[in-house]
């Protein structure tokens, strides 16, 4: 036959066919054997003349994966060395946890930018971390949908924060989604008008349906700016992930950013991770708005329950902690806002309750006309007391149980927190006990009302306000009271946590507690430019303190009709009496300082806005204020910001109605006080606020 004989294909070609269909192997972990570059394991050798562009792309991908694995191994070793000395070591965390584990892979191929925690079921240790997804990786790496992201977060990413109290629980992971990550996971980069009004994506959205099919649930807030995705807990292990979407206004500019010049929309993801990671480490993992986080911090530091072993059965059961808020108690009519269900049918429609019907403990909002002598001053210096609400909560005794109604003219007991119906209209500040030095009562606000006006009859006051009337040397005769008999200093740990966070952040900005005088003022002037990210963190910490106190009496925000219960009423931490006590303590604390300054140096404020005290001055800074004797810098810290940085103080300068007609032409300078309102006054240092 003249045809060519049949020849079998070469062995090399036969070996290449199955190799072309082979999927890429996973990245080897640290310490494992790696094949030599350009060669395959076994006998599947490939020559250079048979390589395809796809093979070269696979080799490049393998080289990149090897580099990432090596970088992750180095990061794990460095974090392990740092975490060995970290505080927060919990029971059950054995030596060597996590050693030899393969570095986690993100569903879309991006390595987690933050430190990992041990495997599930273990207690956390070390610093808190928040994950920020920012890159848009190439296609085909893995499944890219919200259920896959949640699974990866719980099984491999190991983000979170260790518990702040031994009876508490570890914080759930938080992922911050950038616009690129939103596109990757099929989420809109901006909410529509209807979605913005609803505060969530509709239930018919593809992402919500994917989560439902995968067995995940959403809270009543739905898939919104702060979405919480969870499954029922399995024993002691929680299955919950929180998503933060800044593009949907999750980080409100009034709390997390600068109102005058927002920087979060253009902030680099690395800076955003540093910002929220530092907040989580120093305060706690963000849980929503700053107010919600401040409220959650109270519960995390004083959890309501603990595990207690039953001696009869040997099993653990839930027990209540005596030093925490453990249940919802009955409310008092004078302490609740106007829309509360308990007031239904009590008053006529649009009735404005009087101080004799409602507890009106609020911060100062007061101003007065300037005198002729004060009109000669060219400046108004506003001294802002930083962290004044948190400092007012320190050492404050609050009620931990329900109210007890006292009638028949009970005697006042300053150890019982609550609300007292008493007439303080007889208190005359000109006759107050100020160490023998008289004060001009007409130039000072009244300590018992937010607007500084003198009371006209019986009114409801919190315990700190009535106790201050006694401190001034006047008798008090309550007519009625609602008090709490089980008491405690519930907010002490909350204050200390926020104080330490604020002091550490200001130290990062170059402002330390040991500075005095001009050194302190110069450091505050440089602080905004020193580190913009840490400057945002300082504002967020202050917003957490202020918002947490306000959330104790969260009002109906339109969720339900008037006189219908709204969701906040079901919380154990909905306690308007605690909020009133803190605000009363803050207001009388400011007045106590004003009295001592007026008696010692003859300095009188012309306006007070919340915690900013406005004084007339010959110069643009606090040292220019007229004093009888110079302040002692070694004992009394000087106010903190210069006139060129008014953003550090919440200043309310008096308007045209508060002074002469030419007061509108005056220039106002702003400054702030040191890290808290706990400054001291004496005759030798009357100007140190």
Secondary structure, 3 states (H helix, E strand, C coil): CCCCCCCCCCHHHHHHHHHHCCCCCCCCCCCCCCCCCCCCCCCCCCCHHHCCHHHHHHHHHHHHHHHHHHHHHHHHHHHHHHHCCCCCCCCCCCCCCCCCCCCCCCCCCCCCCCCCCCCCCCCCCCCCECEEECCCCCCCCCCCCHHHHHHHHHHHHCCEECCCCCCCCCECEEEEECHHHHHHCCCCCCCCHHHHHHCCCCCCCHHHHHHHHCCCEECCCCCCCEEEEEEEEECCEEEEEEEECHHHCCCCHHHHCCCCCCCHHHCCHHHHHHHHHHHHHHCCCCCCCHHHHHHHHHHHHCCCEEEEECCCCCCEEEEECCCCCCCCCCCCHHHCCCCCHHHCCCCCCCCCCCCCCCCCCCCEEEECCCCHHHHCCCEEEEEECCCHHHHHHCCCCEECCCCEEECCCCCCCCCCCEEEEEECCCCCHHHCCCCCCCCCHHHCCCCCCCCCCCCCCEEEEEHHHHHHHHHCCCCCCCCEEEECCCEECCCHHHHHHHHHHHHHHHHHCCCCCCCCHHHHHHHHHHHHHHCHHHHHHHHHHHHHHHHHHHHHHCCCCCCCCCCCCCHHHHCCCCCHHHHHHHHHHHHHHHHHHHHHHHHHHCCCCCEEEECEEEEEECCCCHHHCCCCCCCCCCCCCCCCCCCCCHHHCCCCCCCHHHCCHHHHHCEEEEEECCCCCCCCCCCCCCCCC
